[in-house]
């Protein structure tokens, strides 16, 4: 089954000269590069705008020419709106009306709507965030809340998934949201493998606890990478801090200090986060009973699994499993 079509619209080419190359590259990288061994066919990506070159005079002199027009948004399964021009945020310049119309038509046609960073201003102008929880870059959430009082703005999260409308905070939070979309569409295994290929965590800590967890460091910082990977492969074992320190050829005190410096958490907290991540993957990808999930993830009993899920993720394991049906 196809992962669907994704239309990425660049508001900054609609009458404005500047844009953010990094942010535009995120959905293009996640959805635009085929991954036939993970899912075939992959997403069908189209870059939409007015057809004019964008980026000239900004982004280091680079320019990109969109190959699809705004009318193509209505035929997409998912529409991703990158940041609107600074003037729309800081100077109260209007979001281009042709973009607002195209977004409304795409939503009415059944598209899933996604904004990255200040792209939320475009969705809000189209009325698609009214009565919904949403986020944007923390530097601009106050303006978003003031300008669109019907939107419940939350500046404490990396992204918000409100079903058919999703919004992310700024910059790299857009990558968190795009990987989350892959997770929703194609499952945990595909999203996790894609994240590993991009050398980024599949999830990061944040207020959206039902979907975001702590990462494994992507680099071998002070020799920690191999021992943490070793631990991840043995989460069902009764691992201790002493076991990890011995594997890393360090004293427990030194291991504790270096892990805390690398991850911002303690060894026991790190183990718990990884075990919760393992449990989440098993709940998403298998039909194993909760008791077996608890055993294989190293959390022991079903009661212990439920306790930690409710405390750290905010939902019971069964409710979490229903939110991520197996594929």
C-alpha positions in Angstrom: 0.0 0.0 0.0 1.3 3.4 -0.9 2.4 5.8 1.9 0.4 8.5 0.1 1.1 11.8 -1.5 2.7 14.7 0.3 2.5 18.3 -1.0 5.0 20.7 0.6 4.0 24.3 0.1 6.5 27.1 0.5 4.6 30.2 1.5 7.7 32.4 1.1 7.6 32.1 -2.7 4.2 33.7 -2.8 5.1 37.3 -3.0 8.1 37.2 -0.6 11.8 36.8 -1.3 13.2 35.0 1.8 12.7 31.5 3.1 14.2 28.9 5.3 16.2 26.3 3.4 16.7 24.0 6.4 13.0 23.8 7.3 12.0 23.1 3.7 14.6 20.4 3.5 13.1 18.4 6.4 9.9 17.2 4.7 11.8 16.8 1.4 14.3 14.5 3.1 11.8 12.5 5.1 9.1 12.1 2.4 11.0 12.7 -0.8 13.8 10.1 -0.8 12.5 6.6 -1.6 13.2 3.9 1.0 12.1 0.8 -1.0 13.5 -1.7 1.6 11.3 0.0 4.3 8.1 0.6 2.3 7.5 0.4 -1.4 6.1 2.5 -2.8 7.3 5.3 -0.6 5.7 8.7 -0.3 4.9 10.7 -3.5 6.4 14.2 -2.8 5.5 17.3 -4.7 6.8 20.8 -4.0 4.0 23.4 -4.5 4.0 27.1 -4.8 3.4 29.8 -7.5 6.0 28.3 -9.8 8.4 31.2 -9.2 12.0 30.7 -8.0 12.3 31.0 -4.3 15.3 31.8 -2.2 17.0 34.3 -4.4 18.6 37.0 -2.3 18.3 34.8 0.8 19.5 31.4 2.0 23.0 32.0 0.7 21.8 32.9 -2.8 20.2 29.5 -3.4 17.0 29.3 -5.4 14.4 26.5 -5.8 11.7 26.4 -8.5 8.5 24.7 -7.5 7.1 22.2 -10.0 3.5 22.2 -8.8 1.0 25.0 -8.2 -1.3 25.7 -5.3 -4.1 23.9 -7.1 -2.2 20.7 -6.6 -2.7 20.9 -2.8 -6.2 19.6 -3.1 -5.1 16.3 -4.6 -2.6 15.4 -1.9 -3.2 13.1 1.1 -1.0 15.3 3.3 -0.2 19.0 3.0 2.9 20.4 4.8 3.1 24.1 5.2 6.6 25.5 6.0 7.2 28.8 7.7 5.4 31.9 6.5 7.5 35.0 5.8 8.7 37.0 8.9 6.5 39.9 7.9 3.4 37.7 8.4 4.5 37.1 12.0 6.3 40.3 13.1 4.6 43.0 11.0 1.1 41.7 10.8 1.4 41.3 7.0 -1.5 39.2 5.7 -0.9 35.6 4.8 -1.3 35.5 1.0 -5.1 35.0 0.3 -4.4 32.5 -2.5 -2.6 30.3 0.0 -5.4 30.5 2.5 -7.9 29.5 -0.1 -5.8 26.6 -1.3 -5.3 25.3 2.2 -9.1 25.4 2.9 -9.8 23.6 -0.3 -7.2 20.9 0.4 -8.6 20.4 3.9 -12.2 20.2 2.5 -10.9 17.6 0.0 -9.8 15.4 2.9 -6.1 16.2 3.2 -4.2 15.9 6.4 -2.9 19.3 7.3 0.6 19.9 8.8 2.5 23.0 9.7 6.1 23.5 10.6 7.1 26.4 12.8 5.3 29.5 11.8 3.4 27.7 9.1 0.8 27.5 11.9 -0.1 31.1 11.1 -1.2 30.0 7.6 -3.4 27.2 9.0 -4.8 29.6 11.6 -5.6 32.2 9.0 -7.5 29.5 7.1 -9.5 28.7 10.2 -8.2 25.2 10.4 -6.9 25.6 14.0 -10.0 27.1 15.5 -10.9 25.2 18.6 -7.8 23.1 18.4 -4.6 22.8 20.4 -1.6 23.9 18.3 2.0 25.0 18.6 4.7 27.0 16.7 8.2 28.2 17.5 8.3 29.4 21.1 9.4 32.9 19.9 6.2 33.3 18.0 3.5 31.5 20.1 2.5 34.7 21.9 1.8 36.4 18.6 -0.1 33.3 17.4 -2.3 33.3 20.5 -3.0 37.0 20.4 -3.8 37.1 16.7 -5.9 33.9 16.7 -7.7 33.7 20.1 -9.8 30.7 19.0 -6.6 28.6 18.9 -5.4 26.9 22.0 -1.7 27.6 21.7 0.7 25.4 23.6 4.4 26.5 23.6 5.7 23.6 25.8 5.6 20.8 23.2 7.7 19.8 20.2 4.5 19.1 18.2 0.8 18.6 18.5 -1.1 15.8 16.8 -4.8 16.7 16.6 -5.7 13.9 14.2 -6.1 15.5 10.8 -4.3 18.7 11.7 -0.8 18.7 13.2 1.6 21.5 14.1 5.2 21.6 15.2 7.5 24.0 17.0 10.5 25.5 15.2 13.3 24.2 13.2 14.3 20.6 14.2 10.9 20.0 15.8 9.7 19.8 12.3 11.8 16.7 11.9 10.2 15.2 15.0 6.8 15.8 13.6 7.7 14.4 10.1 9.1 11.2 11.7 5.9 11.0 13.8 3.9 11.0 10.6 5.9 8.2 9.2 5.3 6.3 12.5 1.6 6.9 12.1 1.5 5.9 8.4 4.0 3.0 8.3 4.6 1.9 11.8 7.3 2.1 14.5 9.8 -0.2 12.8 9.9 1.9 9.6 10.1 5.2 11.5 12.8 3.9 13.8 14.9 2.6 10.9 14.5 5.9 9.0 15.6 7.9 12.1 18.7 5.7 12.4 19.6 6.3 8.8 19.3 10.0 9.4 21.4 9.7 12.6 18.7 11.3 14.7 16.5 10.0 17.6 13.2 8.7 16.6 11.7 10.6 19.5 12.9 13.3 21.8 11.9 14.3 25.4 9.1 16.8 25.6 5.6 17.7 26.8 3.9 15.5 24.2 4.7 12.5 26.3 2.4 10.1 24.6 4.6 10.2 21.5 8.0 11.5 22.5 10.7 9.7 24.4 14.4 10.1 25.1 17.0 9.4 22.5 20.1 7.2 22.4 23.1 9.4 21.7 23.9 9.2 18.0 27.6 9.5 18.5 30.1 7.5 20.5 30.6 10.2 23.2 33.4 9.2 25.6 32.9 5.6 24.7 29.2 5.5 25.7 27.7 4.7 22.3 28.7 1.0 22.2 27.7 0.3 25.8 24.3 2.0 25.4 23.7 0.0 22.2 24.7 -3.1 24.1 22.2 -2.3 26.8 19.4 -1.6 24.3 19.8 -5.2 23.0 19.4 -6.6 26.5 16.6 -4.6 28.0 14.8 -7.7 29.2 17.8 -8.6 31.4 18.1 -7.3 35.0 20.7 -4.7 34.1 22.3 -2.5 36.8 24.4 0.6 36.8 27.4 -1.6 37.8 26.7 -3.8 34.7 26.8 -0.8 32.4 29.9 0.7 34.0 31.7 -2.6 33.9 30.9 -2.9 30.2 32.1 0.6 29.6 35.3 -0.1 31.5 34.5 2.8 33.9 33.8 3.1 37.6 30.1 3.5 38.4 30.7 7.1 39.5 32.5 8.0 36.2 29.8 6.2 34.1 27.1 8.1 36.0 28.8 11.4 35.4 29.5 10.9 31.7 26.0 9.5 30.9 24.4 12.4 32.7 26.6 14.9 30.7 25.7 13.1 27.4 22.0 12.6 27.9 20.9 14.8 30.7 19.6 11.9 32.7 20.7 9.2 35.1 21.6 5.6 34.2 18.4 4.2 35.9 16.2 6.9 34.2 17.9 6.1 30.9 17.2 2.4 31.3 13.5 3.1 32.2 13.1 5.4 29.1 14.6 2.7 26.8 12.4 0.0 28.3 9.3 2.2 27.9 10.4 2.7 24.3 10.8 -1.0 23.8 7.4 -1.6 25.3 5.8 1.0 23.0 7.4 -0.6 19.9 6.1 -4.1 21.0 2.6 -2.6 21.6 2.6 -1.0 18.2 4.1 -3.8 16.2 2.9 -7.0 17.8 -0.2 -8.6 19.3 1.7 -9.9 22.3 -0.3 -9.7 25.6 0.6 -6.9 28.0 2.3 -9.4 30.4 4.7 -10.6 27.7 5.4 -7.0 26.6 6.3 -6.1 30.2 8.6 -9.2 30.3 10.4 -8.5 27.0 10.9 -4.8 27.7 12.4 -5.5 31.1 9.6 -3.9 33.1 8.7 -7.1 34.8 5.0 -7.3 35.4 1.9 -6.0 33.6 1.1 -3.9 36.7 4.6 -2.3 36.6 4.2 -1.6 32.9 0.8 0.1 33.5 2.2 2.1 36.3 5.1 3.5 34.3 3.0 4.1 31.2 0.4 6.1 33.2 3.1 8.1 34.9 5.5 8.8 32.1 3.3 8.6 28.9 -0.1 9.5 30.3 -2.1 6.6 29.0 -2.6 2.9 29.8 -0.8 0.4 27.5 -4.1 -0.8 26.0 -5.2 2.8 25.1 -1.7 3.4 23.6 -2.0 0.2 21.5 -5.4 1.3 20.2 -3.8 4.6 19.1 -1.2 2.8 17.0 -3.0 -0.1 15.2 -0.6 -2.7 13.8 0.2 -2.7 10.0 
